């Protein structure tokens, strides 16, 4: 599981990066039940329709299954080359399959590919049992992790996404999960760009990734499709494109309840293209670059460097970058101690005089408290001030 400090940073950032009163570009008409477009690089929601509506996630559920499997790999609880047995339960799973059976011992890496590329429910159950010992225990871990990630509209009943009473999520929760999955486990993200996969000794049927955008758009590198009769056709898609002065810029689209496999791809492509063209990404500050260096009182050093551990990038309506202004909002006076990474203020971004977004600023270095004499002297100076 992730460190609490990292979680607090991401949750705080996602909470504070909000659209305000500025006129935003109108999103395209979308023939889906719900959608959300997330600019991952800028931590901004660019457009959404019913983002908190409870929906059936279908095989988008496997994003959380993958999150826990990747976490188990990172903590060395399991390894990619380790083989796992195929239980009767896994073998008999209905729906999409990798076509493994109880006579097999399958490497974890192949099970991951079977779960992601073929959307194999059998591979998913085998992984869940291998990580947690049982499907029931794994589902508990899924719900625990959803709570940690702030997925308030999500409740898991199984690891594969087959229809079950109370098995629900939302577009906003899926965007948050997809964002964290790609940030926390970048070394495993390339699995999602795999176009074809089949495990040795299994039928050739169902060996193509159902994410049609992988075959249409070279900038798309994931993530997951889903479909049941009640959920409709769903897709969480990720695309990364390069832009001058910013470098790579990543968007994640969540499209839920399309009418067909082709429709979910078309609607996702439409949303991604709109996001990249209707908004410009503007890098305001590099990672660890001080935004301001104000005086600090009662500390062992006289100044406090305030900035961001990540590059400060914002997405603004195309052509409006020249109108941007920034304001630092912070307490005054600043009194030590300060821990590295502690939130000490925020950067307000305005378009002209209209507020657009607000992002947190943190202490880039720790400042310890001064000794007794130093604190006493600064107390006198503050009193005089």
PESULPE-V672741 format. One record per residue. N is the residue number from 1. RES is the residue in one letter. SS is DSSP state (H for helix, E for strand, - for the rest). PHI is phi in radians with two decimals (none if undefined). PSI is psi in whole degrees, 0 to 359 (999 if undefined). Layout:
n=[N/N]
res=[RES/RES]
ss=[SS/SS]
phi=[PHI/PHI]
psi=[PSI/PSI]
This chain:
n=[1/2/3/4/5/6/7/8/9/10/11/12/13/14/15/16/17/18/19/20/21/22/23/24/25/26/27/28/29/30/31/32/33/34/35/36/37/38/39/40/41/42/43/44/45/46/47/48/49/50/51/52/53/54/55/56/57/58/59/60/61/62/63/64/65/66/67/68/69/70/71/72/73/74/75/76/77/78/79/80/81/82/83/84/85/86/87/88/89/90/91/92/93/94/95/96/97/98/99/100/101/102/103/104/105/106/107/108/109/110/111/112/113/114/115/116/117/118/119/120/121/122/123/124/125/126/127/128/129/130/131/132/133/134/135/136/137/138/139/140/141/142/143/144/145/146/147/148/149/150/151/152/153/154/155/156/157/158/159/160/161/162/163/164/165/166/167/168/169/170/171/172/173/174/175/176/177/178/179/180/181/182/183/184/185/186/187/188/189/190/191/192/193/194/195/196/197/198/199/200/201/202/203/204/205/206/207/208/209/210/211/212/213/214/215/216/217/218/219/220/221/222/223/224/225/226/227/228/229/230/231/232/233/234/235/236/237/238/239/240/241/242/243/244/245/246/247/248/249/250/251/252/253/254/255/256/257/258/259/260/261/262/263/264/265/266/267/268/269/270/271/272/273/274/275/276/277/278/279/280/281/282/283/284/285/286/287/288/289/290/291/292/293/294/295/296/297/298/299/300/301/302/303/304/305/306/307/308/309/310/311/312/313/314/315/316/317/318/319/320/321/322/323/324/325/326/327/328/329/330/331/332/333/334/335/336/337/338/339/340/341/342/343/344/345/346/347/348/349/350/351/352/353/354/355/356/357/358/359/360/361/362/363/364/365/366/367/368/369/370/371/372/373/374/375/376/377/378/379/380/381/382/383/384/385]
res=[X/X/X/X/X/X/X/X/X/X/X/X/X/X/X/X/X/X/X/X/X/X/X/X/X/X/X/X/X/X/X/X/X/X/X/X/X/X/X/X/X/X/X/X/X/X/X/X/X/X/X/X/X/X/X/X/X/X/X/X/X/X/X/X/X/X/X/X/X/X/X/X/X/X/X/X/X/X/X/X/X/X/X/X/X/X/X/X/X/X/X/X/X/X/X/X/X/X/X/X/X/X/X/X/X/X/X/X/X/X/X/X/X/X/X/X/X/X/X/X/X/X/X/X/X/X/X/X/X/X/X/X/X/X/X/X/X/X/X/X/X/X/X/X/X/X/X/X/X/X/X/X/X/X/X/X/X/X/X/X/X/X/X/X/X/X/X/X/X/X/X/X/X/X/X/X/X/X/X/X/X/X/X/X/X/X/X/X/X/X/X/X/X/X/X/X/X/X/X/X/X/X/X/X/X/X/X/X/X/X/X/X/X/X/X/X/X/X/X/X/X/X/X/X/X/X/X/X/X/X/X/X/X/X/X/X/X/X/X/X/X/X/X/X/X/X/X/X/X/X/X/X/X/X/X/X/X/X/X/X/X/X/X/X/X/X/X/X/X/X/X/X/X/X/X/X/X/X/X/X/X/X/X/X/X/X/X/X/X/X/X/X/X/X/X/X/X/X/X/X/X/X/X/X/X/X/X/X/X/X/X/X/X/X/X/X/X/X/X/X/X/X/X/X/X/X/X/X/X/X/X/X/X/X/X/X/X/X/X/X/X/X/X/X/X/X/X/X/X/X/X/X/X/X/X/X/X/X/X/X/X/X/X/X/X/X/X/X/X/X/X/X/X/X/X/X/X/X/X/X/X/X/X/X/X]
ss=[-/-/-/H/H/H/H/H/H/H/H/H/H/H/H/H/-/-/-/-/-/-/-/-/-/-/-/-/-/-/-/-/-/E/E/E/E/E/E/-/-/-/-/E/E/E/E/E/E/-/-/-/-/-/E/-/-/H/H/H/H/H/H/H/H/H/H/H/H/H/H/H/H/H/-/-/-/-/-/-/-/-/E/E/E/-/-/H/H/H/H/-/-/-/-/-/-/-/-/-/-/-/-/-/E/E/E/H/H/H/H/H/H/H/H/H/-/-/-/-/H/H/H/H/H/H/H/H/H/H/H/H/-/-/H/H/H/H/H/H/H/H/H/H/H/H/H/H/-/-/-/-/-/-/E/-/-/-/-/-/-/-/-/-/-/-/-/E/E/-/H/H/H/H/H/H/H/H/H/H/H/H/H/H/-/H/H/H/H/H/H/H/H/-/-/E/-/-/-/-/-/-/-/-/-/-/-/E/-/-/-/-/H/H/H/H/-/-/-/E/E/E/E/E/E/E/E/E/-/-/-/E/E/E/E/E/E/E/E/E/E/E/E/-/-/-/E/E/E/E/E/E/E/E/E/E/E/E/-/-/H/H/H/H/H/H/H/H/H/H/H/H/H/H/H/H/H/H/E/E/E/E/E/E/E/-/-/-/-/-/-/E/E/E/E/E/E/-/E/-/-/-/E/E/E/E/E/-/-/-/-/E/E/E/E/E/E/-/-/-/H/H/H/E/E/E/E/E/E/E/-/-/-/E/E/-/-/E/-/-/-/-/E/E/E/E/E/E/E/E/E/-/-/E/E/E/E/E/E/E/E/E/E/-/-/-/E/-/E/-/-/H/H/H/H/H/H/H/H/H/H/H/H/H/-]
phi=[none/-1.43/-1.15/-1.09/-1.11/-1.13/-1.07/-1.04/-1.07/-1.16/-1.09/-1.13/-1.13/-1.16/-1.29/-1.48/-1.39/-2.24/-1.39/-2.00/-1.52/-1.14/-1.27/-1.75/-1.05/-1.34/-1.22/-1.23/-1.18/-2.12/-1.56/-2.52/-1.28/-2.69/-2.72/-2.69/-2.05/-1.98/-1.55/-1.19/-1.09/-1.71/0.97/-2.28/-1.48/-1.52/-2.85/-2.82/-2.33/0.83/-1.20/-1.86/-1.17/-1.23/-2.35/-1.41/-1.42/0.89/-1.31/-1.08/-0.91/-1.15/-1.12/-1.26/-1.02/-1.11/-0.98/-1.23/-1.14/-1.10/-1.13/-1.14/-1.16/-1.13/-1.50/1.12/-1.22/-2.34/-2.33/-1.11/-1.49/-1.08/-1.69/-2.14/-1.31/-1.87/-1.34/-1.02/-1.09/-1.12/-1.03/-1.58/-1.08/-1.36/1.47/-1.08/-2.34/-1.63/1.21/-1.68/-2.47/-1.11/-1.38/-1.74/-2.06/-1.88/-1.04/-0.98/-1.07/-1.20/-1.13/-1.09/-1.10/-1.11/-1.25/-1.45/-1.37/-1.62/0.96/-1.20/-1.18/-1.17/-1.11/-1.11/-1.15/-1.06/-1.16/-1.04/-1.18/-1.22/-1.43/-1.97/1.61/-2.73/-1.09/-1.09/-1.16/-1.11/-1.10/-1.09/-1.12/-1.06/-1.21/-1.10/-1.19/-1.05/-1.14/-1.09/-1.45/1.33/-1.50/-1.28/-1.74/-1.89/-2.50/-1.74/-2.04/-2.73/-1.57/-1.86/1.84/-1.12/-0.99/-2.65/-1.02/1.45/-1.55/-2.44/-2.69/-2.57/-1.07/-1.13/-1.14/-1.12/-1.13/-1.11/-1.12/-1.08/-1.08/-1.17/-1.03/-1.26/-1.36/-1.40/-2.33/-1.07/-1.22/-1.84/-1.04/-1.00/-1.00/-1.27/-1.65/-1.21/-1.49/-2.45/-2.78/-2.59/-1.32/-0.96/1.55/-1.95/-1.06/-1.35/-1.09/1.13/-1.74/-1.77/-1.10/-1.35/-1.38/-1.11/-1.15/-1.09/-1.65/-1.94/-2.23/-1.15/-1.52/-1.48/-2.26/2.84/-2.20/-2.65/-1.78/-2.71/-2.79/-2.45/-1.07/-1.44/-1.39/1.33/-1.70/-2.23/-2.71/-1.81/-1.98/-2.20/-2.41/-2.24/-2.23/-1.67/-2.37/-1.05/1.25/-2.08/1.50/-1.27/-2.24/-1.98/-2.06/-2.17/-1.92/-2.06/-2.12/-2.21/1.40/-1.33/-1.50/-2.75/-1.08/-1.21/-1.15/-1.15/-1.19/-1.09/-1.17/-1.14/-1.08/-1.04/-1.20/-1.11/-1.06/-1.09/-1.08/-1.22/-1.61/-1.44/-2.22/-1.79/-1.61/-2.18/-1.55/-1.53/-2.57/-1.31/-1.08/1.20/-1.45/-1.10/-1.43/-2.52/-2.32/-1.38/-1.21/-2.16/-1.80/1.04/-2.03/-1.32/-2.17/-1.44/-2.24/-2.17/-1.42/-2.07/-2.94/-2.38/-1.29/-2.02/-1.01/-1.58/-2.10/-2.19/-1.82/-2.24/-0.89/-0.92/1.54/-1.82/-1.05/-1.18/-1.63/-1.28/-2.32/-2.26/-2.36/-1.62/-1.96/-2.70/-1.18/-2.54/-1.47/-1.68/-2.02/-1.13/-1.61/-2.32/-1.54/-1.06/1.57/-1.24/-1.24/-2.22/3.02/-2.61/-1.92/-1.67/-1.83/-2.15/-1.88/1.18/-1.81/-1.71/-1.19/-1.83/-2.51/-2.47/-2.20/-1.31/-2.05/-2.17/-1.24/-1.40/-2.45/-1.30/-2.21/-1.38/-1.14/-1.27/-1.23/-1.03/-1.16/-1.09/-1.15/-1.16/-1.12/-1.18/-1.10/-1.14/-1.10/-1.14/-1.11/-1.16/-1.11]
psi=[157/156/144/324/319/318/313/321/311/315/317/319/315/330/320/338/93/150/139/225/353/150/121/151/144/129/163/159/131/126/64/166/319/153/165/138/121/127/102/321/321/356/48/141/118/328/153/151/121/53/341/7/133/126/160/126/345/222/357/341/326/347/319/322/315/321/314/324/316/322/320/324/316/324/2/25/327/171/160/324/347/139/147/147/160/111/165/323/314/315/322/7/133/174/206/142/155/345/44/161/170/348/350/150/111/131/146/318/320/324/322/314/320/324/320/309/312/354/38/117/329/316/322/314/320/319/316/316/325/327/317/353/333/157/319/317/321/319/324/318/323/314/325/317/324/320/319/322/0/27/84/339/11/136/121/140/345/167/351/334/8/149/129/143/128/3/96/161/196/165/320/317/320/322/318/316/314/319/312/322/315/328/320/333/58/334/342/354/325/338/327/346/1/124/325/144/140/132/140/131/5/161/153/349/149/35/2/139/132/353/95/338/335/333/351/326/111/347/351/130/22/186/300/143/164/148/129/170/321/328/335/197/125/153/128/111/145/137/142/122/151/139/146/143/350/328/216/139/128/134/148/126/139/116/124/133/36/167/342/170/318/323/319/326/315/315/322/316/317/316/317/313/319/316/318/328/328/344/142/140/132/121/116/318/148/164/135/9/126/129/318/159/76/166/145/140/149/31/166/343/151/347/154/119/124/130/217/143/343/156/138/102/137/149/126/157/138/132/358/6/326/346/1/141/158/148/135/127/120/160/154/119/163/120/124/157/161/132/148/130/356/133/125/2/197/159/119/126/129/150/102/240/5/126/135/301/165/129/150/151/143/163/122/341/152/145/112/158/145/171/181/314/318/318/321/318/316/328/319/316/319/322/318/320/999]
